[in-house]
Amino acid sequence: MGHRHPSRLQDAEIAHPRARWLLRAELAYCKECMNQGEKEALSDLRPEGMFDSLWQGWILQQVAKWRDPKRKSAFPAMVSGLAPPHEVASLHILTRECMWLCSVHGARGTKVDSSAVLDALSQMSRNDRSLVLDDVLDGLAEGNAVA
């Protein structure tokens, strides 16, 4: 693209440059870049690839949001076990299935094992993957929205 989407992303966990670019395009609501970026993400299911970076950033954002200061979280943990039921209900069923396959590790839950998620995504149709990507991008955009 011949233009840029300036934005201060709060998700330092999104390491892949094209994933960060796509999120900035989402925040700027640049349809052309969003379409191009989503096509790239849906095709890049490598570990540490574009989709993986978006998924991991979203999971880390959600886990931080779901953390209950009154209760000590124990890791490793499955993402589905950390999520409040009312929030899970708003996600597409395929996103929920991916959450069942994803685990969070580390002393503070700062490492995501998304290998099983990437395997599951590779078995899905492109349309089904796009439904999961929509949930991920919506959640990331919501977490990065500026007032």
C-alpha positions in Angstrom: 0.0 0.0 0.0 1.1 3.5 -0.7 -0.2 5.0 2.6 0.2 4.4 6.3 -2.2 4.1 9.2 -0.7 5.9 12.2 -1.8 4.5 15.5 -0.3 3.8 18.9 -1.0 0.1 19.4 -1.2 -1.0 23.0 -0.5 -4.7 22.1 3.3 -5.1 22.3 2.6 -8.8 22.2 1.8 -8.6 18.5 5.3 -9.1 17.1 4.6 -9.7 13.4 5.0 -6.5 11.5 2.2 -7.3 9.0 -0.1 -8.3 11.9 0.5 -4.9 13.5 -0.1 -3.2 10.1 -3.4 -5.0 9.8 -4.5 -4.0 13.2 -3.7 -0.3 12.4 -5.7 -0.7 9.2 -8.6 -2.0 11.2 -8.4 0.9 13.7 -8.3 3.3 10.7 -11.1 1.4 9.0 -9.2 1.3 5.7 -11.3 -1.2 3.8 -8.7 -1.8 1.1 -5.9 -2.5 3.5 -8.2 -4.5 5.8 -9.2 -6.8 2.9 -5.5 -7.3 1.8 -4.3 -7.9 5.4 -7.1 -10.3 6.2 -6.2 -12.4 3.1 -2.6 -12.5 4.1 -3.5 -13.5 7.7 -5.8 -16.2 6.6 -3.0 -17.7 4.4 -0.2 -17.3 7.0 -0.8 -20.1 9.6 2.9 -20.6 10.4 4.1 -20.5 14.0 5.0 -16.9 14.6 3.3 -16.0 11.4 0.7 -13.3 10.9 -2.4 -15.2 12.2 -0.4 -16.6 15.1 0.8 -13.2 16.1 -2.8 -11.8 16.1 -4.1 -14.8 17.9 -1.4 -14.7 20.6 -1.8 -10.9 21.1 -5.6 -11.3 21.5 -5.2 -14.2 23.9 -2.7 -12.3 26.1 -5.0 -9.2 26.0 -8.0 -11.3 27.0 -6.2 -13.2 29.8 -5.0 -9.9 31.3 -8.6 -8.6 31.1 -10.0 -11.8 32.6 -7.5 -11.9 35.5 -9.3 -11.6 38.8 -7.1 -9.7 41.3 -9.0 -11.4 44.2 -8.0 -14.9 42.9 -4.5 -16.1 42.0 -4.4 -17.7 38.6 -2.4 -20.9 38.2 -0.5 -21.5 35.0 -0.4 -23.4 32.7 -4.1 -23.1 32.0 -6.4 -23.6 29.1 -7.8 -20.4 27.8 -11.3 -21.7 27.8 -11.0 -22.3 31.6 -9.9 -18.7 32.2 -12.7 -17.0 30.2 -15.9 -15.7 31.8 -18.9 -17.6 30.3 -20.7 -14.4 29.3 -17.8 -13.3 27.2 -17.3 -16.6 25.6 -21.0 -16.7 24.6 -20.4 -13.6 22.4 -17.7 -15.4 20.3 -18.3 -17.6 17.2 -18.4 -21.3 18.0 -15.2 -21.9 16.0 -13.3 -19.3 18.1 -14.5 -21.0 21.2 -13.3 -24.3 19.8 -9.8 -22.7 19.2 -9.9 -21.5 22.8 -10.3 -25.1 24.0 -7.1 -25.9 22.2 -5.0 -23.0 23.4 -3.0 -22.9 26.6 -1.3 -20.1 28.5 2.0 -20.7 30.3 4.6 -18.8 32.3 4.6 -17.6 35.9 2.2 -14.8 35.0 0.4 -16.3 32.0 2.5 -14.4 29.4 3.3 -17.3 27.0 0.7 -18.7 24.6 0.9 -22.2 23.1 -1.1 -21.9 19.9 0.3 -24.9 18.0 -2.9 -26.9 18.3 -4.9 -23.8 17.3 -2.8 -23.4 14.1 -3.4 -27.1 13.3 -7.1 -26.7 13.8 -7.2 -23.5 11.6 -5.3 -25.3 8.8 -8.1 -27.9 8.8 -10.8 -25.3 8.5 -12.1 -23.7 5.3 -11.0 -20.2 4.5 -14.5 -18.9 5.4 -14.4 -20.6 8.8 -10.9 -19.2 9.5 -12.2 -15.7 8.6 -14.9 -16.1 11.3 -12.2 -16.7 13.9 -10.1 -13.9 12.5 -13.1 -11.5 12.8 -13.4 -12.3 16.5 -9.7 -11.8 17.1 -9.5 -8.5 15.2 -12.7 -7.2 16.9 -11.2 -8.0 20.3 -7.9 -6.5 19.4 -9.5 -3.3 18.0 -11.7 -3.0 21.1 -8.6 -3.3 23.3 -6.8 -0.6 21.3 -9.7 1.8 20.8 -8.9 5.4 21.7 -11.4 7.7 23.0 
